[in-house]
Amino acid sequence: MVFSLPAGLPPGRFERRGPAEIWVCDELPDDIDELFAELLRQAAVTGRYPHLCWPDPHDRPEDPAAADAIRLDEVLAADFAAYRQKRLPWWSVPAGVETSDDAPEDVEPWPHDPGPPFETWPGLAPAGPGSGDGGPGTTPEEAARRTVSDLLSTEPFTPSLALVPARRAADVPAVIGWNHGAPIPLLTALLRSWEDRFGARVVGAYGGDVHVSVARPPLDRASADRLALEHVLSTADNIVDDPPTPFPEYADALIGRTEWRFWWD
């Protein structure tokens, strides 16, 4: 069954995504960033989350409940042990040795990556402070508004605005059927945890990308190191590896950063 719509929406239509019915706008309004923030503000009551996505995708919806059984700390501890065993030979080679001899003449060698500064799983990163990069009192809705504004001013393609029935914003990619090679139950569990700890909200998932706004990012390097490791273990292709970025540089860039992007090739 379709659901009632809030006032002020542009023209649109309902679409079925597996068992869910979502609403998709025909054209983005000029005030999309403000509208997105207001719809997100209402979502705690309505259960309908605003989301940027492609119209009429051919993806397969998944049940977000699959994430309920994931004990995130235990799963990431095991994943890090396997990841470290696989990558340790590369981290142990002196800078430049593993790439400079094999790189073609016209290709710049990849920078040396010392890897995460942990021998064992350090545990989940602590929750972000009450004040985000945008100043004291930054709310998830305000962070999402800024991210949507930035995103639509830089993206070469324009997505559609959808309203998606879900328990929380973290569950929306599974509900609408976005996957593109991502481990959806694990990603959903991570996104839920980031919501709780950092005021993060998924604002869009389209193509191979997931875009996340962040109200309370880490403000110190120790916290950023642990968060960066969580990003690595999400399996996203752009974290550290593409473009090649040494782990310490990636972690540094997370300090105070209010927009996260993940993509799977």
C-alpha positions as a printed NumPy array, in Angstrom:
array([[  0.   ,   0.   ,   0.   ],
       [  1.133,   3.543,  -0.679],
       [  1.605,   5.913,   2.253],
       [  0.466,   9.463,   2.89 ],
       [  2.874,  12.169,   1.771],
       [  3.933,  15.271,   3.687],
       [  3.01 ,  18.676,   2.338],
       [  5.408,  20.592,   0.129],
       [  6.731,  17.746,  -2.01 ],
       [  7.292,  18.221,  -5.748],
       [  5.347,  16.001,  -8.195],
       [  6.319,  12.35 ,  -8.045],
       [  5.145,   8.753,  -8.172],
       [  5.171,   5.535,  -6.157],
       [  7.417,   2.626,  -7.136],
       [  7.663,  -0.884,  -5.751],
       [ 11.055,  -2.111,  -4.547],
       [ 10.587,  -5.721,  -3.53 ],
       [  8.138,  -5.733,  -0.607],
       [  8.472,  -1.962,  -0.075],
       [  6.659,   0.894,  -1.765],
       [  8.713,   4.07 ,  -2.121],
       [  7.902,   7.512,  -3.455],
       [ 10.209,   9.073,  -6.088],
       [ 10.062,  12.706,  -7.234],
       [  9.847,  13.576, -10.914],
       [ 12.313,  16.461, -10.633],
       [ 14.426,  17.865,  -7.816],
       [ 13.118,  21.149,  -6.39 ],
       [ 15.409,  24.162,  -6.089],
       [ 15.38 ,  23.931,  -2.293],
       [ 16.24 ,  20.213,  -2.203],
       [ 18.791,  20.627,   0.598],
       [ 16.27 ,  22.374,   2.874],
       [ 13.528,  19.908,   1.947],
       [ 15.826,  16.961,   2.611],
       [ 16.671,  18.246,   6.091],
       [ 13.001,  18.809,   6.924],
       [ 11.998,  15.333,   5.705],
       [ 14.824,  13.816,   7.737],
       [ 13.602,  15.751,  10.772],
       [ 10.118,  14.28 ,  10.289],
       [ 11.368,  10.741,   9.649],
       [ 11.6  ,   9.807,  13.336],
       [  7.801,  10.143,  13.427],
       [  6.782,   9.222,   9.875],
       [  9.231,   6.34 ,   9.323],
       [  9.841,   7.675,   5.774],
       [ 13.462,   8.61 ,   5.114],
       [ 14.59 ,  10.978,   2.352],
       [ 17.183,   9.438,   0.092],
       [ 19.   ,  10.284,  -3.132],
       [ 18.978,   7.406,  -5.624],
       [ 18.582,   6.546,  -9.284],
       [ 14.974,   6.152, -10.489],
       [ 13.857,   2.721, -11.735],
       [ 16.943,   0.708, -10.746],
       [ 17.289,  -3.016, -11.346],
       [ 18.716,  -3.829,  -7.942],
       [ 17.534,  -6.501,  -5.533],
       [ 16.172,  -5.341,  -2.156],
       [ 17.45 ,  -7.112,   0.952],
       [ 15.967,  -7.457,   4.402],
       [ 17.738,  -5.01 ,   6.768],
       [ 16.978,  -7.459,   9.585],
       [ 19.946,  -9.51 ,   8.376],
       [ 22.115,  -6.917,  10.129],
       [ 20.403,  -7.516,  13.486],
       [ 22.417, -10.65 ,  14.204],
       [ 25.812,  -9.084,  13.472],
       [ 27.944,  -8.538,  16.558],
       [ 29.931,  -5.762,  14.987],
       [ 32.909,  -5.732,  17.334],
       [ 33.416,  -9.495,  17.01 ],
       [ 32.998,  -9.527,  13.238],
       [ 35.412,  -6.639,  12.701],
       [ 37.978,  -8.219,  15.02 ],
       [ 37.985, -11.371,  12.883],
       [ 37.995,  -9.351,   9.661],
       [ 40.95 ,  -7.279,  10.831],
       [ 42.971, -10.379,  11.728],
       [ 42.421, -11.745,   8.21 ],
       [ 43.07 ,  -8.369,   6.595],
       [ 46.283,  -7.823,   8.549],
       [ 47.623, -11.278,   7.684],
       [ 46.996, -10.606,   3.995],
       [ 48.453,  -7.08 ,   3.946],
       [ 51.298,  -7.321,   6.458],
       [ 53.958,  -8.246,   3.851],
       [ 53.194,  -5.015,   1.998],
       [ 53.225,  -2.899,   5.14 ],
       [ 56.553,  -4.405,   6.219],
       [ 58.536,  -3.584,   3.062],
       [ 60.503,  -0.303,   3.216],
       [ 59.01 ,   2.668,   1.413],
       [ 59.187,   2.447,  -2.367],
       [ 60.756,  -1.009,  -2.556],
       [ 57.557,  -2.863,  -3.391],
       [ 56.53 ,  -0.528,  -6.197],
       [ 59.436,   1.353,  -7.705],
       [ 61.11 ,  -1.654,  -9.381],
       [ 57.913,  -2.986, -10.936],
       [ 56.181,   0.23 , -11.973],
       [ 56.113,   1.097, -15.706],
       [ 58.193,   4.109, -16.702],
       [ 55.127,   6.273, -17.28 ],
       [ 53.371,   5.284, -14.03 ],
       [ 54.011,   6.98 , -10.711],
       [ 54.734,   4.34 ,  -8.033],
       [ 52.127,   3.961,  -5.327],
       [ 53.073,   5.626,  -2.049],
       [ 54.296,   3.416,   0.757],
       [ 51.536,   2.518,   3.199],
       [ 52.612,   1.544,   6.731],
       [ 49.045,   0.322,   7.397],
       [ 46.982,   0.786,  10.557],
       [ 48.967,   1.315,  13.767],
       [ 47.442,  -1.752,  15.442],
       [ 48.607,  -5.34 ,  15.869],
       [ 45.218,  -6.498,  17.143],
       [ 41.701,  -5.149,  16.758],
       [ 41.552,  -1.936,  18.861],
       [ 37.787,  -1.922,  19.283],
       [ 35.251,   0.443,  17.778],
       [ 36.142,   4.12 ,  17.636],
       [ 34.692,   6.185,  20.489],
       [ 31.646,   8.32 ,  19.791],
       [ 32.302,  11.721,  18.292],
       [ 32.149,  14.819,  20.495],
       [ 28.986,  16.852,  20.815],
       [ 30.342,  19.57 ,  18.536],
       [ 30.991,  18.712,  14.888],
       [ 32.996,  20.511,  12.256],
       [ 30.07 ,  22.841,  11.652],
       [ 30.246,  24.259,  15.155],
       [ 28.443,  23.675,  18.451],
       [ 25.014,  22.131,  18.204],
       [ 25.33 ,  20.661,  14.689],
       [ 22.434,  18.258,  14.209],
       [ 22.225,  15.262,  11.859],
       [ 19.624,  17.183,   9.866],
       [ 21.901,  20.194,   9.413],
       [ 24.837,  17.97 ,   8.501],
       [ 22.662,  16.186,   5.945],
       [ 21.498,  19.504,   4.478],
       [ 25.091,  20.596,   3.922],
       [ 26.087,  17.25 ,   2.436],
       [ 23.168,  17.244,   0.003],
       [ 23.99 ,  20.805,  -1.046],
       [ 27.672,  19.965,  -1.576],
       [ 26.863,  16.723,  -3.351],
       [ 24.452,  18.178,  -5.869],
       [ 26.79 ,  21.077,  -6.627],
       [ 29.659,  18.733,  -7.543],
       [ 28.083,  15.571,  -8.972],
       [ 28.045,  15.335, -12.79 ],
       [ 24.726,  13.442, -12.66 ],
       [ 21.551,  14.368, -10.843],
       [ 19.875,  11.652,  -8.746],
       [ 16.236,  11.547,  -7.729],
       [ 14.773,  12.211,  -4.3  ],
       [ 12.933,   9.268,  -2.747],
       [ 10.979,   8.717,   0.441],
       [ 11.69 ,   5.236,   1.775],
       [  9.891,   3.387,   4.594],
       [ 12.573,   2.178,   7.002],
       [ 13.378,   1.901,  10.697],
       [ 16.357,   4.214,  10.248],
       [ 18.395,   5.879,   7.512],
       [ 21.093,   3.189,   7.75 ],
       [ 18.597,   0.578,   6.512],
       [ 17.575,   2.457,   3.365],
       [ 20.244,   1.077,   0.941],
       [ 19.069,  -2.464,   1.745],
       [ 15.379,  -1.521,   1.404],
       [ 15.777,   0.108,  -2.008],
       [ 18.029,  -2.708,  -3.259],
       [ 21.349,  -0.912,  -3.613],
       [ 24.328,  -3.297,  -3.371],
       [ 26.984,  -3.009,  -6.122],
       [ 29.191,  -5.615,  -4.5  ],
       [ 28.977,  -4.286,  -0.939],
       [ 28.352,  -6.733,   1.934],
       [ 24.937,  -5.262,   2.771],
       [ 24.346,  -6.826,   6.234],
       [ 27.806,  -5.708,   7.421],
       [ 27.452,  -2.28 ,   5.808],
       [ 24.018,  -1.829,   7.381],
       [ 25.404,  -2.742,  10.807],
       [ 28.264,  -0.274,  10.357],
       [ 25.95 ,   2.495,   9.194],
       [ 23.673,   1.933,  12.2  ],
       [ 26.638,   2.114,  14.552],
       [ 27.949,   5.271,  12.874],
       [ 24.508,   6.824,  13.256],
       [ 24.665,   6.234,  16.997],
       [ 28.294,   7.26 ,  17.516],
       [ 28.791,  10.071,  14.989],
       [ 25.332,  11.366,  14.096],
       [ 25.895,   9.924,  10.616],
       [ 23.055,   9.617,   8.096],
       [ 22.999,   7.955,   4.691],
       [ 21.841,  10.673,   2.304],
       [ 22.217,   8.741,  -0.942],
       [ 23.217,   5.47 ,  -2.591],
       [ 23.428,   5.402,  -6.383],
       [ 25.786,   4.03 ,  -8.959],
       [ 28.52 ,   2.385,  -6.896],
       [ 28.525,   5.135,  -4.255],
       [ 27.16 ,   5.569,  -0.75 ],
       [ 27.182,   9.137,   0.606],
       [ 27.021,   9.767,   4.349],
       [ 26.67 ,  13.011,   6.304],
       [ 28.344,  13.258,   9.709],
       [ 27.26 ,  15.569,  12.529],
       [ 29.89 ,  14.571,  15.125],
       [ 33.141,  13.504,  13.418],
       [ 36.228,  12.543,  15.426],
       [ 38.436,  15.477,  16.35 ],
       [ 41.613,  13.678,  17.407],
       [ 44.019,  11.351,  15.622],
       [ 43.64 ,   8.365,  17.954],
       [ 39.88 ,   8.231,  17.348],
       [ 40.338,   8.848,  13.627],
       [ 42.764,   5.901,  13.368],
       [ 40.172,   3.538,  14.798],
       [ 37.392,   4.968,  12.636],
       [ 39.59 ,   4.733,   9.523],
       [ 40.075,   1.039,  10.241],
       [ 36.293,   0.594,  10.383],
       [ 36.088,   2.28 ,   6.984],
       [ 38.754,  -0.073,   5.611],
       [ 36.88 ,  -3.115,   6.907],
       [ 33.686,  -1.961,   5.19 ],
       [ 35.43 ,  -3.416,   2.071],
       [ 34.791,  -0.217,   0.053],
       [ 37.242,   0.008,  -2.861],
       [ 38.021,   3.698,  -2.421],
       [ 39.232,   3.437,   1.189],
       [ 43.059,   3.592,   1.123],
       [ 43.395,   1.537,  -2.08 ],
       [ 41.728,   3.594,  -4.817],
       [ 43.158,   6.135,  -5.157],
       [ 46.179,   4.751,  -3.291],
       [ 46.331,   6.596,   0.011],
       [ 48.559,   5.648,   2.949],
       [ 46.449,   4.74 ,   5.975],
       [ 47.828,   7.608,   8.127],
       [ 46.817,  10.144,   5.469],
       [ 43.32 ,   8.69 ,   5.206],
       [ 42.912,   8.771,   8.984],
       [ 44.15 ,  12.381,   9.144],
       [ 41.541,  13.384,   6.58 ],
       [ 38.727,  12.031,   8.769],
       [ 39.425,  14.507,  11.584],
       [ 36.557,  17.001,  11.533],
       [ 35.279,  15.668,   8.207],
       [ 31.487,  15.849,   7.906],
       [ 31.002,  13.954,   4.647],
       [ 32.054,  10.356,   3.986],
       [ 31.943,   8.643,   0.599],
       [ 32.256,   4.931,  -0.044],
       [ 32.25 ,   3.222,  -3.394],
       [ 32.462,  -0.301,  -4.7  ],
       [ 33.787,  -0.98 ,  -8.178]])
